[in-house]
Amino acid sequence: MALHSARDSQIFVIGCGISGIGAAQKLLKHGFRNVHIIEATARSGGRIRTGRLGICMSYLFLSHLFIFLFVQGHNIVEIGANWIHGPSKENPVFRLACDYQLLDKESMSEENQAIDIGGHPLFVPNWFTSSGRKLGPETMRPAVEFFMNLLERSQQFHDSGGEPLPSVGEFVKAEAERLAPEEWKGDQANTAIRMAMINALLKKECCVSGTHTMDDVGLGAFGMYKTLPGLDCTFPGGYEGLIDHMMKELPNDIVLYNKPVKCIHWNYTKNGPNSKEILPIMIECVNGETFAADHVIVTVPLGYLKKHQNTFLSPSLPLHKMHSIQRMGFGTNNKIFLEFEQPFWDEDCELIYLVWEDETHLAEVVSDVKMSWIRKLNRFTVLKPTDRYGHVICGWIAGRESEYMETLSEFEVLHSVTQILRLFTGNPTITPRKLLRSQWFHEPYSCGSYSYVAKGCSGYDIDNLAEPLPLKGSNSKPLQLLFAGEATHRSFFSTVHGALLSGWREAERLISHYTPASGSFSSKL
Ligand code: 6YU
């Protein structure tokens, strides 16, 4: 097989999310010239997507021409990633956002960077219950502290091992049932409502982990996820601004848009009629186009791989890699944005919780998804500052109920959410004036929101996902397929910074595969 210089080698990145963009950027900076990104959709950014709530369209008729004037609503909303989790020096997304001057002063301050609260920002809450009550701090604080303590304990088995139960959900529920009577024995009148609050908090954790139930999240691996210091912050102009800036640093024609990849043929030995050189990979797109490559960095979401693992690669993946893809969790977390004329929440409120008073038995799974999906909608974040966003709240819903919500019309969702808000606030006139919801499960190139370490999984499953092909020891050309994307990062899976670091990691793998020789790179083999 011919020796390739790095500059000549044909590299394709599949997917133009932040991991793919990061990988391409690093390779180009290191002198690789033939780098392309193949993207299924018409846009860059993948699960980083900024939208606007309520685009109004008006038509102007002018000299026989229709001019469509799009007047955009002022409120930016994040359909996908929301925050920089742990915005401090160690976080590469934070560093880039600072370099591109995309954050406000407060988010960049040393003070904010130093705050270390283990990934649990202390938002000012309002708690509403299904009988139209608003709970006071004396009722809610003990339940929140109790729950946070159980969650912290759930994270400790990663280092120590010997987890008593297989999942976080089973552990938290068992410990809550065991300890609550003693914990609140002086205040029995509030025990039932506090158990219902714990149910609401479990539903919230389903959103954080992107899972249907915390019973699916592995207790032993829960602590693998690492948090960074810094008070989570947002992008005032939208997360997609980060993507726009990164894309500006790449050549204009680097991305081949609207080209879903159907199958990556690796260890591909057939020679085309006119090709002088055999490249080991042939990328086949859905539209029939093909591309020959030396190396492919696969960054498609784990959800997509799970759904298409039998057809996306030929030959298929080795069994241990397939099993890890099946074992790892990938779930749905959706958002429902609502805009109001006037707020129904307190001025300082940042988070609105909904507590079902009849849910005193601990089980965060809703039994009848179609009838009761709305019960899984557990909280709303209030978008701040108000002068930037208007009176907008963002509802969170995870799991199969969330997937079912995606199948309903916007009108049906609006109707159900309005009924719920009226019930919980005791105010029969509350009426949202705009709604926008995400539908991540039905996005054909995401197939859900993000990954989690499922029951029975360990860090080795993530390592298996990230392992390049062919496997070490094979006689075939090395590093044909490399794997990046959020689900391949051991400590920061499910985040934007994890995705970016994984793209850089795979670019580095290729860079160190080619060593400098007489002023240019050449392959080690
Ligand atoms: C973060 C946050 N955040 C909310 C919601 C979502 C996500 N995340 P991409 O998918 O971006 O790119 C792949 C590309 O491949 C894509 O463009 C496809 O079109 C393309 N493709 C697919 N198939 C193809 C084919 N066949 N051919 C060609 N192209 C193809 N992260 O840091 N802060 O606030 C949130 C949130 C609703 C959906 C998030 C957040 C996750 C990030 O968005 C996500 O990780 C990255 O954008 C992924 O980038 P990528 O390049 O890998 O893939 C203890 C413990 C618990 C652990 N969890 C802690 C929770 C932390 C996560 N929190 C998330 C919360 C929110 C609100």
Boltz pocket constraint, residues with backbone or C-beta under 6 A from the ligand:
constraints:
  - pocket:
      binder: B
      contacts: [[A, 14], [A, 15], [A, 16], [A, 17], [A, 18], [A, 19], [A, 20], [A, 38], [A, 39], [A, 40], [A, 41], [A, 43], [A, 44], [A, 45], [A, 46], [A, 47], [A, 48], [A, 79], [A, 80], [A, 81], [A, 82], [A, 83], [A, 84], [A, 85], [A, 207], [A, 208], [A, 209], [A, 222], [A, 225], [A, 259], [A, 260], [A, 261], [A, 262], [A, 299], [A, 300], [A, 301], [A, 304], [A, 333], [A, 334], [A, 335], [A, 438], [A, 440], [A, 444], [A, 445], [A, 446], [A, 448], [A, 449], [A, 450], [A, 451], [A, 452], [A, 484], [A, 485], [A, 486], [A, 487], [A, 493], [A, 494], [A, 495], [A, 496], [A, 497], [A, 499]]
      max_distance: 6.0
